[in-house]
Amino acid sequence: MRREQRNKNKGGSAPLKTIDLRSDTVTRPSVAMRRAMAEAAVGDDVYGEDPTVRRLEETAAEMTGHEAGLFVTSGTQGNLVCLLCHCRGGEAAILGNQSHIFNYEGGGMAALGGILPLPVEDAGGLPETGAVLRWVRPANVHFAPARLLCLENTHNREGGNAAAPMAFRKLVSTAKDHGLSVHLDGARIFNAAVAWDVDVKIYTGLVDSVQFCLSKGLGAPVGSVVCGRKDFIEKARHWRKVVGGGMRQAGVLAAAGLVALRDNLARLAEDHENAAVLAERLEEGDHLSVEPCPRRTNMVYFGIRKEGLTAEELALRCRLKGVLFNPVGPKRVRLVTHLDVSRSDVREAARIILEEAANR
Ligand SMILES: Cc1ncc(COP(=O)(O)O)c(C=O)c1O
């Protein structure tokens, strides 16, 4: 279901296909998803009466190695609800300075939870153990006590890198040994599992809470699931209501999530291969420098070496040729592959990007 646009600039009828690399959130629900949504059995989920939501929550819990799950509206809401469960106002959470929670979630933890963010460098994806432990300080009237470590895998701003399972395990275990709970922002945790060819529980089974997104590479239109212990999820259900996330006949959405988990997990490997092809092609140009990524998934970041050419300008030029992407800095660009982008699309996108970068 690729989008096609009329190329009005040329005044003709030749269709110009749009190759949308802005994010893996831009996918449209498949026919099977739409059918499942239309046919979903539903009830009032705030009363716990929606059988499809329950099935999604049970499926997610089982897949991630947890006792229970909770369907939430978004990744941001999932992360916020978990933070509100782990920390009280005046307590602190350690998190990466490049993390999504720290940079792109409106400061919800501080605004709504009074939780102090303690940032640590997470270049490469995972923070250094030493940096984390520096925030684990003895009880003292001066300090907001650190209760939680938040990790992100795959790591969006760090190239979509998938953390190595061993390094992840070590960090989680050290954090726990020092009395911290661990939350995983696993918006794209299935991409990480596919990239390392491991069961997702290798990551999710270690942490106290995880949120993963159905609406990104998995291709569902809406939603995330939070997983954790039963008592944690009961608490999370309360906080979800507080932040306005109690939904009623949400089975129509959960049904799409179930199809996403059934149909779209294994195919994430295709997105990763397409991103690798894209990176390889872009490396051929003189004006761009593709950022290396130790374990690439579905993202490619590149810098623009060419003097006078900004990411905004390149994005605008490529947009006119039907290739969409987001500038993420004055000279930095992110490209994301997903199920609505094929191998020939990435080849064509690379050709156009290289051509437009060379043009002056
Ligand atoms: C790593 C990460 N966490 C959380 C989110 C938030 O998800 P949502 O857009 O569903 O709120 C995103 C969104 O892109 C993300 O990349």
The ligand as an SDF file (V2000), in Angstrom:
LIG
                    3D

 16 16  0  0  0  0  0  0  0  0999 V2000
   12.8400    5.3360   21.4680 C   0  0  0  0  0  0  0  0  0  0  0  0
   11.4670    5.9220   21.5020 C   0  0  0  0  0  0  0  0  0  0  0  0
   10.7710    5.8840   22.6400 N   0  0  0  0  0  0  0  0  0  0  0  0
    9.5370    6.3760   22.7370 C   0  0  0  0  0  0  0  0  0  0  0  0
    8.9220    6.9450   21.6500 C   0  0  0  0  0  0  0  0  0  0  0  0
    7.5600    7.5480   21.8150 C   0  0  0  0  0  0  0  0  0  0  0  0
    6.5690    6.8770   21.1140 O   0  0  0  0  0  0  0  0  0  0  0  0
    5.2160    7.6180   20.7210 P   0  0  0  0  0  0  0  0  0  0  0  0
    5.5190    8.4450   19.5290 O   0  0  0  0  0  0  0  0  0  0  0  0
    4.2720    6.4810   20.4310 O   0  0  0  0  0  0  0  0  0  0  0  0
    4.7810    8.4150   21.8740 O   0  0  0  0  0  0  0  0  0  0  0  0
    9.5980    7.0090   20.4290 C   0  0  0  0  0  0  0  0  0  0  0  0
    8.9710    7.6220   19.2660 C   0  0  0  0  0  0  0  0  0  0  0  0
    9.5310    7.7670   18.2150 O   0  0  0  0  0  0  0  0  0  0  0  0
   10.9160    6.4900   20.3600 C   0  0  0  0  0  0  0  0  0  0  0  0
   11.6340    6.5490   19.2340 O   0  0  0  0  0  0  0  0  0  0  0  0
  1  2  1  0
  2  3  1  0
  2 15  2  0
  3  4  2  0
  4  5  1  0
  5  6  1  0
  5 12  2  0
  6  7  1  0
  7  8  1  0
  8  9  2  0
  8 10  1  0
  8 11  1  0
 12 13  1  0
 12 15  1  0
 13 14  2  0
 15 16  1  0
M  END
$$$$
